[in-house]
Amino acid sequence: MDNFSSYRENRGFNWAAFISGILMVIAGLFLLRHPGKALHAFVLLFAIVSIVQGFVWLVFYSRFRYFIPSSWLSIVSGVLDIIVGILFLYSYDAAGLTIAYLFAFWFLFDSISGIIFSWNMRKISTFFFWLNLILNILGLLIAISLMFNPALSALTLIWLVSFWLLIFGINQIIAAFVNR
């Protein structure tokens, strides 16, 4: 009974959800309006994350080198992450192109995996087998077109992130009013 009474006392407007929702909607609209700046922001973010991850791998090595026999791999990974991050900081164009190709390859590998997985579904349901197969073949065609047009791949990435921010931001704004 105590849980219910404390729940009712905590009800009210959720300012954190409201503010984060507004910021996400603004960010999503900004990305849609300025895709070039958005790609530069992605490159900068990826570079920073890569450098930080590199240092995390190096710290991992220093802490676990005596316990884990293959911990030397963390040195290799850490150094490579730091190098990639630094290269991305100094060459936005090459980094943007790399991210665009990574995005296209991600779609390609997911679509191929989906096609392989769909063959297992035919034992379960003929309808879902065909639906899954057709959707993954469409995904494969999209992936191939993104690989031949990296600018489209980069723009698609920005659109997807923009729409995700808009949808999640609107959801957060609605969630702020739910607890009233």
C-alpha positions in Angstrom: 0.0 0.0 0.0 2.9 2.3 0.7 4.1 2.0 -2.9 0.8 3.3 -4.3 0.7 6.3 -1.9 4.3 7.3 -2.7 3.5 6.9 -6.4 0.6 9.4 -6.2 2.8 11.9 -4.3 5.4 11.8 -7.1 2.9 12.6 -9.8 3.2 15.9 -11.7 4.7 17.5 -14.8 8.0 15.8 -15.9 10.2 18.8 -16.8 13.2 16.7 -17.6 11.2 14.7 -20.2 9.7 17.9 -21.6 13.0 19.7 -21.9 14.8 16.7 -23.5 11.9 16.3 -25.9 12.0 19.9 -27.0 15.8 19.7 -27.4 15.4 16.5 -29.5 12.8 18.0 -31.7 15.0 21.1 -32.3 18.0 18.9 -33.0 16.0 16.8 -35.5 14.7 19.9 -37.3 18.2 21.4 -37.4 19.6 18.2 -38.9 17.0 18.1 -41.6 17.6 21.8 -42.4 21.4 21.6 -42.4 22.5 18.2 -43.5 26.1 19.3 -44.3 26.6 20.6 -40.8 24.9 17.4 -39.4 27.4 15.2 -41.3 30.3 17.3 -39.9 28.8 16.9 -36.4 28.6 13.1 -36.9 32.2 13.0 -38.0 33.3 15.1 -35.0 31.2 12.9 -32.6 32.6 9.7 -34.1 36.1 11.0 -33.9 35.8 12.0 -30.2 34.1 8.7 -29.3 36.8 6.8 -31.2 39.6 8.6 -29.3 37.9 8.1 -25.9 37.3 4.4 -26.7 41.0 4.0 -27.6 42.0 5.3 -24.2 39.4 3.0 -22.6 41.1 0.1 -24.3 44.5 1.2 -23.1 43.2 1.5 -19.5 41.7 -1.9 -19.9 45.1 -3.3 -20.8 46.8 -1.6 -17.9 44.3 -3.1 -15.4 43.9 -6.6 -16.8 47.2 -7.5 -18.5 48.1 -9.9 -15.7 44.7 -11.7 -15.7 43.7 -11.9 -19.3 46.3 -13.6 -21.6 45.1 -11.9 -24.8 44.9 -8.4 -23.3 47.6 -7.2 -25.8 44.7 -7.0 -28.3 43.3 -4.1 -26.3 46.6 -2.2 -27.0 46.1 -2.8 -30.7 42.5 -1.8 -30.6 43.1 1.2 -28.5 45.9 2.5 -30.7 43.8 1.9 -33.9 40.8 3.7 -32.3 42.9 6.7 -31.4 44.5 6.8 -34.9 41.1 6.6 -36.6 39.8 9.4 -34.3 42.7 11.7 -35.0 42.4 11.0 -38.8 38.7 11.8 -38.7 39.4 15.1 -36.9 41.8 16.2 -39.6 39.9 15.0 -42.7 36.2 15.7 -42.5 35.7 14.7 -46.2 37.4 11.3 -45.9 35.6 10.7 -42.6 32.2 11.6 -44.0 32.8 9.3 -46.9 34.0 6.5 -44.6 30.8 6.9 -42.4 28.7 6.8 -45.5 30.3 3.6 -46.7 30.0 2.1 -43.2 26.3 2.9 -43.2 25.9 1.3 -46.7 27.8 -1.9 -45.6 25.8 -2.1 -42.4 22.6 -2.2 -44.5 24.2 -4.7 -46.9 25.3 -7.1 -44.1 21.9 -6.8 -42.3 20.1 -7.6 -45.5 22.2 -10.6 -46.3 21.8 -11.9 -42.8 18.0 -11.3 -43.1 17.9 -13.3 -46.4 19.8 -16.2 -44.8 17.5 -16.0 -41.8 14.4 -16.0 -43.9 15.2 -19.5 -45.3 14.7 -20.8 -41.7 11.4 -19.1 -41.5 9.8 -21.1 -44.3 9.5 -24.0 -42.0 7.4 -21.8 -39.6 5.3 -19.8 -41.9 5.1 -19.5 -45.7 3.7 -15.9 -45.5 6.4 -14.6 -43.1 9.1 -16.4 -45.2 8.0 -14.5 -48.4 7.4 -11.2 -46.6 10.8 -11.4 -44.9 12.6 -12.5 -48.0 11.0 -9.7 -50.1 11.8 -7.0 -47.5 15.4 -8.1 -47.2 15.9 -8.2 -50.9 14.6 -4.6 -51.0 17.0 -3.8 -48.3 19.8 -5.4 -50.3 18.9 -3.3 -53.3 18.9 -0.2 -51.2 22.3 -1.1 -49.7 23.8 -1.6 -53.1 22.5 1.7 -54.3 23.9 3.4 -51.2 27.3 1.8 -51.9 27.4 3.3 -55.4 26.2 6.7 -54.1 27.9 7.6 -50.9 26.4 11.1 -50.8 22.9 9.5 -50.7 24.2 7.1 -48.0 25.3 10.1 -45.8 22.1 12.0 -46.5 20.0 8.9 -45.6 21.9 8.5 -42.3 21.2 12.1 -41.5 17.5 11.7 -42.3 17.2 8.5 -40.2 18.8 10.2 -37.2 16.7 13.3 -37.7 13.4 11.4 -37.9 14.4 9.3 -34.9 15.1 12.5 -32.9 11.8 14.0 -34.0 9.8 10.9 -33.0 11.6 10.3 -29.7 11.4 14.0 -28.9 7.6 14.1 -29.5 7.3 11.0 -27.4 9.2 12.6 -24.5 7.0 15.7 -24.7 3.9 13.5 -24.5 5.4 11.6 -21.6 6.0 14.8 -19.7 2.2 15.4 -19.7 1.2 11.8 -18.9 2.1 11.9 -15.1 0.0 15.0 -14.4 
